[in-house]
Protein backbone atom coordinates (compact mmCIF):
# COMPACT_ATOMS: atom_id res chain seq x y z
CA UNK A 1 0.00 0.00 0.00
CA UNK A 2 0.99 3.66 0.15
CA UNK A 3 4.00 4.72 2.19
CA UNK A 4 3.69 6.49 5.53
CA UNK A 5 3.20 10.18 4.63
CA UNK A 6 5.41 11.07 7.58
CA UNK A 7 8.38 9.80 5.59
CA UNK A 8 7.85 12.85 3.39
CA UNK A 9 8.29 15.35 6.26
CA UNK A 10 12.07 15.46 5.95
CA UNK A 11 11.88 16.68 2.36
CA UNK A 12 10.05 19.84 3.47
CA UNK A 13 12.55 20.90 6.14
CA UNK A 14 14.58 23.25 3.91
CA UNK A 15 11.42 25.02 2.68
CA UNK A 16 10.05 25.22 6.23
CA UNK A 17 13.29 26.81 7.45
CA UNK A 18 13.20 29.34 4.62
CA UNK A 19 9.59 30.23 5.34
CA UNK A 20 10.22 30.45 9.10
CA UNK A 21 13.26 32.63 8.56
CA UNK A 22 11.28 34.92 6.26
CA UNK A 23 8.64 35.34 8.94
CA UNK A 24 10.83 35.66 12.04
CA UNK A 25 14.03 37.06 10.51
CA UNK A 26 15.69 35.33 13.45
CA UNK A 27 17.66 32.13 12.95
CA UNK A 28 17.18 30.43 16.31
CA UNK A 29 13.53 31.42 16.55
CA UNK A 30 12.98 30.13 13.02
CA UNK A 31 14.50 26.75 13.82
CA UNK A 32 12.45 26.47 17.02
CA UNK A 33 9.34 27.04 14.93
CA UNK A 34 10.44 24.41 12.42
CA UNK A 35 10.99 21.94 15.26
CA UNK A 36 7.54 22.71 16.63
CA UNK A 37 6.00 22.29 13.18
CA UNK A 38 7.69 18.93 12.63
CA UNK A 39 6.42 17.61 15.96
CA UNK A 40 2.90 18.82 15.19
CA UNK A 41 3.09 17.46 11.66
CA UNK A 42 4.24 14.09 12.94
CA UNK A 43 1.66 13.76 15.70
CA UNK A 44 -1.24 15.21 13.70
CA UNK A 45 -0.55 13.41 10.47
CA UNK A 46 -4.07 11.97 10.60
CA UNK A 47 -5.43 15.42 9.79
CA UNK A 48 -3.32 15.56 6.63
CA UNK A 49 -5.36 14.57 3.60
CA UNK A 50 -3.42 12.19 1.41
CA UNK A 51 -2.93 13.52 -2.08
CA UNK A 52 -3.01 17.17 -1.03
CA UNK A 53 -0.01 19.46 -0.83
CA UNK A 54 1.97 18.55 2.29
CA UNK A 55 4.14 21.63 2.04
CA UNK A 56 1.07 23.87 2.10
CA UNK A 57 -0.22 21.93 5.11
CA UNK A 58 3.08 22.31 6.99
CA UNK A 59 3.41 26.00 6.08
CA UNK A 60 -0.08 26.53 7.48
CA UNK A 61 0.91 24.88 10.77
CA UNK A 62 4.06 26.97 10.94
CA UNK A 63 2.37 30.28 10.25
CA UNK A 64 -0.40 29.55 12.75
CA UNK A 65 2.29 28.99 15.37
CA UNK A 66 4.01 32.22 14.39
CA UNK A 67 0.88 34.38 14.52
CA UNK A 68 -0.34 32.81 17.73
CA UNK A 69 3.02 33.61 19.34
CA UNK A 70 2.83 37.11 17.94
CA UNK A 71 -0.60 37.59 19.44
CA UNK A 72 0.65 36.41 22.81
CA UNK A 73 3.60 38.76 22.63
CA UNK A 74 1.25 41.57 21.63
CA UNK A 75 3.56 42.83 18.92
CA UNK A 76 5.35 41.79 15.79
CA UNK A 77 8.29 39.66 16.80
CA UNK A 78 11.06 42.08 16.09
CA UNK A 79 14.25 40.41 17.31
CA UNK A 80 15.71 40.57 13.83
CA UNK A 81 19.17 39.04 14.15
CA UNK A 82 20.42 39.74 10.65
CA UNK A 83 20.82 36.05 9.87
CA UNK A 84 19.05 36.53 6.56
CA UNK A 85 21.40 39.27 5.49
CA UNK A 86 24.70 38.34 7.11
CA UNK A 87 25.14 34.60 6.86
CA UNK A 88 25.11 34.43 3.11
CA UNK A 89 27.94 35.32 0.84
CA UNK A 90 27.53 38.40 -1.25
CA UNK A 91 27.79 37.83 -4.95
CA UNK A 92 28.69 40.74 -7.19
CA UNK A 93 25.80 42.09 -9.17
CA UNK A 94 27.81 42.59 -12.34
CA UNK A 95 24.98 41.46 -14.57
CA UNK A 96 22.54 44.06 -13.32
CA UNK A 97 20.84 41.98 -10.67
CA UNK A 98 19.84 43.76 -7.54
CA UNK A 99 22.44 43.66 -4.80
CA UNK A 100 21.23 40.67 -2.83
CA UNK A 101 22.21 42.03 0.54
CA UNK A 102 20.37 45.28 -0.06
CA UNK A 103 17.42 43.31 -1.28
CA UNK A 104 17.33 41.18 1.87
CA UNK A 105 17.66 44.25 4.08
CA UNK A 106 14.73 45.80 2.22
CA UNK A 107 12.72 42.60 2.50
CA UNK A 108 13.22 42.47 6.26
CA UNK A 109 11.59 45.89 6.56
CA UNK A 110 8.27 44.77 5.13
CA UNK A 111 5.47 43.90 7.50
CA UNK A 112 4.68 40.27 8.37
CA UNK A 113 1.76 39.97 6.00
CA UNK A 114 3.69 41.35 3.04
CA UNK A 115 6.75 39.17 3.64
CA UNK A 116 4.53 36.15 3.98
CA UNK A 117 2.58 36.86 0.78
CA UNK A 118 5.75 37.53 -1.20
CA UNK A 119 7.47 34.35 -0.02
CA UNK A 120 4.41 32.21 -0.69
CA UNK A 121 3.48 33.68 -4.06
CA UNK A 122 6.62 35.38 -5.34
CA UNK A 123 9.24 32.86 -4.20
CA UNK A 124 7.69 29.49 -3.34
CA UNK A 125 5.41 29.38 -6.35
CA UNK A 126 2.10 28.90 -4.57
CA UNK A 127 -0.90 30.27 -6.45
CA UNK A 128 -2.83 33.23 -5.06
CA UNK A 129 -5.64 30.79 -4.31
CA UNK A 130 -3.39 28.39 -2.39
CA UNK A 131 -1.77 31.24 -0.46
CA UNK A 132 -5.19 32.67 0.39
CA UNK A 133 -6.33 29.34 1.75
CA UNK A 134 -3.16 28.89 3.78
CA UNK A 135 -3.50 32.38 5.26
CA UNK A 136 -7.25 32.13 5.76
CA UNK A 137 -7.98 35.32 3.83
CA UNK A 138 -9.60 36.25 0.53
CA UNK A 139 -7.68 35.88 -2.73
CA UNK A 140 -7.94 39.64 -3.26
CA UNK A 141 -6.26 40.22 0.10
CA UNK A 142 -3.28 38.08 -0.89
CA UNK A 143 -3.04 39.87 -4.23
CA UNK A 144 -3.08 43.24 -2.56
CA UNK A 145 -0.48 42.21 0.05
CA UNK A 146 1.75 40.88 -2.72
CA UNK A 147 1.42 44.03 -4.79
CA UNK A 148 1.96 46.33 -1.84
CA UNK A 149 4.97 44.27 -0.78
CA UNK A 150 6.52 44.51 -4.25
CA UNK A 151 5.83 48.24 -4.41
CA UNK A 152 7.34 48.78 -0.97
CA UNK A 153 10.44 46.78 -1.93
CA UNK A 154 10.85 48.82 -5.09
CA UNK A 155 10.48 51.98 -3.04
CA UNK A 156 13.04 50.95 -0.41
CA UNK A 157 15.45 49.77 -3.10
CA UNK A 158 14.98 53.08 -4.88
CA UNK A 159 14.14 51.38 -8.12
CA UNK A 160 13.04 53.89 -10.67
CA UNK A 161 11.17 52.74 -13.70
CA UNK A 162 14.06 53.09 -16.10
CA UNK A 163 16.42 51.03 -13.93
CA UNK A 164 13.71 48.48 -13.37
CA UNK A 165 13.34 47.99 -17.09
CA UNK A 166 17.04 47.49 -17.68
CA UNK A 167 17.57 45.18 -14.76
CA UNK A 168 14.51 43.16 -15.54
CA UNK A 169 15.76 42.49 -19.03
CA UNK A 170 19.15 41.23 -17.93
CA UNK A 171 17.71 39.29 -15.00
CA UNK A 172 15.13 37.72 -17.27
CA UNK A 173 17.77 36.78 -19.81
CA UNK A 174 19.84 35.20 -17.03
CA UNK A 175 16.85 33.16 -15.96
CA UNK A 176 16.01 32.16 -19.52
CA UNK A 177 19.56 31.15 -20.37
CA UNK A 178 19.90 29.22 -17.10
CA UNK A 179 16.75 27.28 -17.96
CA UNK A 180 17.74 26.45 -21.51
CA UNK A 181 21.26 25.44 -20.49
CA UNK B 1 -0.89 51.71 -19.71
CA UNK B 2 2.87 52.21 -20.00
CA UNK B 3 2.96 52.37 -16.24
CA UNK B 4 1.24 49.03 -15.97
CA UNK B 5 3.78 47.38 -18.23
CA UNK B 6 6.62 48.89 -16.24
CA UNK B 7 4.99 47.83 -13.01
CA UNK B 8 4.68 44.27 -14.21
CA UNK B 9 8.33 44.24 -15.28
CA UNK B 10 9.24 45.59 -11.88
CA UNK B 11 7.13 42.87 -10.27
CA UNK B 12 8.99 40.24 -12.25
CA UNK B 13 12.34 41.71 -11.23
CA UNK B 14 11.29 41.65 -7.58
CA UNK B 15 10.02 38.09 -7.86
CA UNK B 16 13.22 36.92 -9.58
CA UNK B 17 15.18 38.29 -6.66
CA UNK B 18 12.79 36.81 -4.12
CA UNK B 19 13.28 33.43 -5.76
CA UNK B 20 17.03 33.85 -5.54
CA UNK B 21 16.88 34.67 -1.83
CA UNK B 22 14.56 31.71 -1.29
CA UNK B 23 16.77 29.35 -3.29
CA UNK B 24 19.78 30.43 -1.23
CA UNK B 25 17.88 29.66 1.95
CA UNK B 26 16.58 26.25 0.90
CA UNK B 27 19.93 25.10 -0.42
CA UNK B 28 21.36 25.06 3.11
CA UNK B 29 22.03 21.65 4.63
CA UNK B 30 19.45 20.27 7.03
CA UNK B 31 20.80 20.62 10.59
CA UNK B 32 21.23 17.35 12.51
CA UNK B 33 18.77 18.48 15.18
CA UNK B 34 15.88 18.00 12.76
CA UNK B 35 17.05 14.62 11.51
CA UNK B 36 17.55 13.50 15.11
CA UNK B 37 14.10 14.81 16.00
CA UNK B 38 12.45 12.77 13.25
CA UNK B 39 14.42 9.70 14.38
CA UNK B 40 13.18 10.25 17.93
CA UNK B 41 9.58 10.65 16.82
CA UNK B 42 9.85 7.50 14.77
CA UNK B 43 11.38 5.60 17.66
CA UNK B 44 8.64 6.72 20.05
CA UNK B 45 6.01 5.48 17.65
CA UNK B 46 7.80 2.19 17.37
CA UNK B 47 6.46 1.26 20.81
CA UNK B 48 8.08 0.03 23.99
CA UNK B 49 10.96 -1.68 22.25
CA UNK B 50 12.15 1.63 20.86
CA UNK B 51 11.55 3.77 23.92
CA UNK B 52 15.01 3.31 25.32
CA UNK B 53 16.51 4.48 22.07
CA UNK B 54 14.29 7.57 22.04
CA UNK B 55 15.30 8.47 25.56
CA UNK B 56 18.94 8.14 24.73
CA UNK B 57 18.36 10.44 21.79
CA UNK B 58 16.79 13.07 24.01
CA UNK B 59 19.67 13.08 26.44
CA UNK B 60 22.17 14.07 23.78
Boltz contact constraints between the chains, C-beta under 6 A:
constraints:
  - contact:
      token1: [A, 10]
      token2: [B, 38]
      max_distance: 6.0
  - contact:
      token1: [A, 13]
      token2: [B, 30]
      max_distance: 6.0
  - contact:
      token1: [A, 13]
      token2: [B, 34]
      max_distance: 6.0
  - contact:
      token1: [A, 14]
      token2: [B, 26]
      max_distance: 6.0
  - contact:
      token1: [A, 15]
      token2: [B, 26]
      max_distance: 6.0
  - contact:
      token1: [A, 18]
      token2: [B, 22]
      max_distance: 6.0
  - contact:
      token1: [A, 18]
      token2: [B, 25]
      max_distance: 6.0
  - contact:
      token1: [A, 18]
      token2: [B, 26]
      max_distance: 6.0
  - contact:
      token1: [A, 38]
      token2: [B, 37]
      max_distance: 6.0
  - contact:
      token1: [A, 42]
      token2: [B, 41]
      max_distance: 6.0
  - contact:
      token1: [A, 88]
      token2: [B, 24]
      max_distance: 6.0
  - contact:
      token1: [A, 98]
      token2: [B, 17]
      max_distance: 6.0
  - contact:
      token1: [A, 103]
      token2: [B, 17]
      max_distance: 6.0
  - contact:
      token1: [A, 118]
      token2: [B, 18]
      max_distance: 6.0
  - contact:
      token1: [A, 122]
      token2: [B, 15]
      max_distance: 6.0
  - contact:
      token1: [A, 122]
      token2: [B, 18]
      max_distance: 6.0
  - contact:
      token1: [A, 123]
      token2: [B, 18]
      max_distance: 6.0
  - contact:
      token1: [A, 123]
      token2: [B, 19]
      max_distance: 6.0
  - contact:
      token1: [A, 123]
      token2: [B, 22]
      max_distance: 6.0
  - contact:
      token1: [A, 150]
      token2: [B, 11]
      max_distance: 6.0
  - contact:
      token1: [A, 150]
      token2: [B, 14]
      max_distance: 6.0
  - contact:
      token1: [A, 153]
      token2: [B, 14]
      max_distance: 6.0
  - contact:
      token1: [A, 154]
      token2: [B, 10]
      max_distance: 6.0
  - contact:
      token1: [A, 161]
      token2: [B, 6]
      max_distance: 6.0
  - contact:
      token1: [A, 164]
      token2: [B, 9]
      max_distance: 6.0
  - contact:
      token1: [A, 164]
      token2: [B, 10]
      max_distance: 6.0
  - contact:
      token1: [A, 164]
      token2: [B, 13]
      max_distance: 6.0
  - contact:
      token1: [A, 165]
      token2: [B, 9]
      max_distance: 6.0
  - contact:
      token1: [A, 167]
      token2: [B, 13]
      max_distance: 6.0
  - contact:
      token1: [A, 168]
      token2: [B, 9]
      max_distance: 6.0
  - contact:
      token1: [A, 168]
      token2: [B, 12]
      max_distance: 6.0
  - contact:
      token1: [A, 168]
      token2: [B, 13]
      max_distance: 6.0
  - contact:
      token1: [A, 171]
      token2: [B, 13]
      max_distance: 6.0
  - contact:
      token1: [A, 171]
      token2: [B, 16]
      max_distance: 6.0
